């Protein structure tokens, strides 16, 4: 399978703990996006990378959130001091910089108790 | 006003019906339009992608874009129970983050 993969698929954590999610994009895709989706809503943009450069961050991305893509391949999204409002599906998508279709991974479902 | 408006439904149709799903958008800079299908607790799956105004057909699915009225549509012919899912419209202005509608939940009843 050469699609976008995400790990873990599910994460349950207690409020105040830190969590980290990983995304592996489609291998030839140099753009990588993170979105967050809550129940009954469409995905909302968080941040994106072209290769290893983080080009844009949404206002949704508070200073408790940090994302990296150190070698321009996989990416990690870390949430520090989790809050119950962080409970959501975290989606990763990738694309080339010539074609504009974005392909999504299966998501990481975060539950903060 | 949200940039992309989509009626969340739910929409329930009998098997074999033609389904029409619609979105409106407000930003005239949007030029690229996509429809995603999302099954419960799964990631969105790209169904259709169109650029600017016009129609695009792929099997039972037809996507239409009317930029003059800022209206995008997805038609599903001969709907099947396996089409039951949430359908998300999305758009962007060119290699920028996608802006999504809320999604329409569709049920096709056998």
Boltz contact constraints between the chains, C-beta under 6 A:
constraints:
  - contact:
      token1: [A, 41]
      token2: [B, 102]
      max_distance: 6.0
  - contact:
      token1: [A, 42]
      token2: [B, 88]
      max_distance: 6.0
  - contact:
      token1: [A, 42]
      token2: [B, 100]
      max_distance: 6.0
  - contact:
      token1: [A, 42]
      token2: [B, 101]
      max_distance: 6.0
  - contact:
      token1: [A, 42]
      token2: [B, 102]
      max_distance: 6.0
  - contact:
      token1: [A, 42]
      token2: [B, 103]
      max_distance: 6.0
  - contact:
      token1: [A, 43]
      token2: [B, 100]
      max_distance: 6.0
  - contact:
      token1: [A, 45]
      token2: [B, 97]
      max_distance: 6.0
  - contact:
      token1: [A, 91]
      token2: [B, 43]
      max_distance: 6.0
  - contact:
      token1: [A, 100]
      token2: [B, 32]
      max_distance: 6.0
  - contact:
      token1: [A, 100]
      token2: [B, 95]
      max_distance: 6.0
  - contact:
      token1: [A, 101]
      token2: [B, 46]
      max_distance: 6.0
  - contact:
      token1: [A, 101]
      token2: [B, 49]
      max_distance: 6.0
  - contact:
      token1: [A, 102]
      token2: [B, 98]
      max_distance: 6.0
  - contact:
      token1: [A, 104]
      token2: [B, 43]
      max_distance: 6.0
  - contact:
      token1: [A, 104]
      token2: [B, 44]
      max_distance: 6.0
  - contact:
      token1: [A, 105]
      token2: [B, 43]
      max_distance: 6.0
  - contact:
      token1: [A, 106]
      token2: [B, 43]
      max_distance: 6.0
  - contact:
      token1: [A, 107]
      token2: [B, 43]
      max_distance: 6.0
